[in-house]
Amino acid sequence: MKKNILFVCTGNTCRSPMAEALFQRILVKTGRDNEYSCCSAGVYAYEGDPASAEARKVIEKYGLNLSGHAARILADEAIREAFLILTMTGNHKRMLLDVYPGAADKAFTLKEFAGFDSNRWDIQDPFGQDISVYQACAEELEAALHKIMDKL
C-alpha cells in the first residue's frame, strides 16, 4: 500500500493543490509513485471550490493541470490515513494539532520537514496577489519538495 502525503493550506485552492501537483510530478520523475501518493486539503476550504485561476496558470508552466481540482476540507479520515502531513504554515500545523493532537508525530510544516531554518518555515499565501507571487510560491514549493523527496 502506498504511503500518502497530505498537503494542507487554508482554502485548498492555491498552495496545497500546487504542492500536490508538483510533488506528484516529482514522484513520477523519480519512479517513486508506486511507493507514495499525495493529496491536499484546507483547514477552511469550501468543498468543491476550483483551484484559483492564478494557481492553474502557474502550474501549467510545469506541464501540469489543476483544472479538475476540487477543494476539500481537512477531514478525520485524511489525517488518519496520512503517512505524513505537511502544512504550509506554522499556524496550519497548530490548528491541525489543536484538533488532532495524535497526529503530532507525522505533522510538520513543509519547510520544517524539508530542513529549512525555523524562522523560514512558512510559505506565504499568494491568494489575491498577482501572478508573479504565485510563480514565486510555486518555485519555493518545488525547491522544498525536492528536499523532501531526498529525505524519503
N, C-alpha and C positions, 0 to 999 in steps of 0.2 A: 504494500500500500504506500502511495506517495505521501511524503511529509508536506503538509500545507503551510504556507507562509501567508499570514493575513496582514495587509497594509491598512492602516487606519488614519483617517483625517477627519475634518469637521463634516462636510456635506457629501463626501464621496463623489464629487464632480470635477475635481482638479488634481490635487496631489496624489491621492491614493490610487485613482484609476491610471494616472500616468505611471506611477511606480509599478503597478501590476502589469501594465503592458510592456514596460521596459524590462522588468525582471523576467517575464515570460520569454521575451526575445533573447535575453542572456541565457536562460535555461536551455533554450533550443540550440543556440550557437555553441554552447559548451557541452551539449549532449547529455545534460542532466535533467531534462524534462521527464525522464522516466523515474526519477528519484524524488523530485519536488514538483509541487503545484503552487499556485498562488491565487489569491482573491483579494478583494478590498471591501471596505465598509466605512461608514461615517458615524461619528457619535451623535450628530444632529442631522442626519440625512433625511431627505424626503424621498421615501421609497419610490423608485422608478424614474427619478429625475435623470435627464441625459447628462453626459459629460459636457462641460462648458465648451462653447464654440472655440475659445482660445486653446483649451487643452486638446481638443480634436485637431485643430490646425497645427499645433506644435508637434503633436505625436505623429502626424502624417510625414513630417520631415525625417522620421526614423523608419519610415516604411510601415508604420503601424496604423491601426484604425480603431477609434473609440466610438464610432457611430452607433454601435449596438449596446453600448454601456448603459446600464440602468442602476442608479444609486441604490444602495442597500443600507439599512440601519444596522449598526453593530448589534448582534444578537448572541444570546447564550450559546447556541449551537456552534456558531462560527468560532467563538472563543474556545469552547471545549475541544473542537476538532483541530484547532491550530497547533502546529508544532512550534511555531514562532510567531509572535505578534509584534509588528514594527509600526510604531506611531510616528506621525510627522513632527510632533512637538512634545515637550515635557508635560504640558497641560493635558494633552490627549492621553498620555500614559497615566497621569494622576487620576483623570476621570475614569479610565478603564479600571484601575486598581482600587478605586473607591467602591466600585460596584462589584468587581470580581477580584478580590484580594488573592484568591487561589491561583491567579494567572501570573503572579509576581515572578515566578521562575522562568517564564517564557515571554515576558513583555519588556520591550526596550524601545527607546526612540530609535529610528532608523539609523541616524548618525552615531548614536551611542554604540549600537551593535557593530557598526562599521569601523569603530575605533577612533572617531574624531574626539578632539578635546571637549570637555564637558561644557565649556562656555560657547560651543558651536553646535549644539545638538538639535536645535530647532530648524526646520525647513519652513520658511515663511510662506504664508498663504498668498498665492498670486490672484485670488478671486477679485474681480473688479479692476484689476490692473491692465496695462497694455500688454501686447503680445511679447514684447521683449522680456518682461518679467516672467511670463510663462516659459519662455525659452531658457532663461537663466535657471528657473526652477527645475526644468527637465534635465538640464546639464548637471545640476547639483545632485539630483536624484540618481542619474546614471552613474556618476562617479562613485557615490556611496554604494550603489547596488553592486558594482563590480568588486568593491572591497568586501561586501557581504558574501558574494559568490566565492571569493577566495577563502573565506572563513569556514564555509560549509563543507 
